[in-house]
């Protein structure tokens, strides 16, 4: 066995500059922002606007 191991930072830094990583980050950010905006505007998943006070289990 080798005594050399890569640190998390060494491994992660190689991925961070990739297009796939940037796309994943952008998608996660959009999902987060939608999640933040939803409750503030009374929007709930699976509820029509007229029934924005209902709470359906996801």
N, C-alpha and C positions, 0 to 999 in steps of 0.2 A: 504494500500500500504506500501511496505517496503521502508525505507529510505536508505537502502544499495544498491549501484550500483557498478558493476564492471567497472574498467577503461578499456579503449581500450587495454592498455599494458597487463593487467591481462588476458583478453580474448585472445589476439593475442599470448601471450607467451605460452599458452596451445596448440595452433595449430602449432607453428613454428617447433617443434621437430618431427612432424609426417611425415611419408613417403609420404603421399599425398601432403603435403606442399613442401617438398624437390623436388618432381617430378614436381610440378607446377612451382617452381622457376627455375629449370633446363630447362624446356620447354620455359619459358619466356626469359631466358638468351640466348638460342639458337636462338629464333626468333629475338631478339635484334641484336645479332651478325650477323645473315644473313642479316638483314636490313641494318646494317652498311657496310657490305662487298659488297652488291649488287651494290650500286651507284659507289663505288670506282672502281669496276671492269667493269663497263658499263653494268651490267646485270639489265634488267628491266622486271617486270612481264609481261607475255604474249608476249614477243618479242623473236624471234629466235636470235641467236648470230650475224648473218649477219645483223640484223636490230636493233642492240643495241641502236641506237639513237632514235628509235620511242618511243612515250609515249602513252600508252593506258590508258584510265580512268579505275579505278578499281571499 
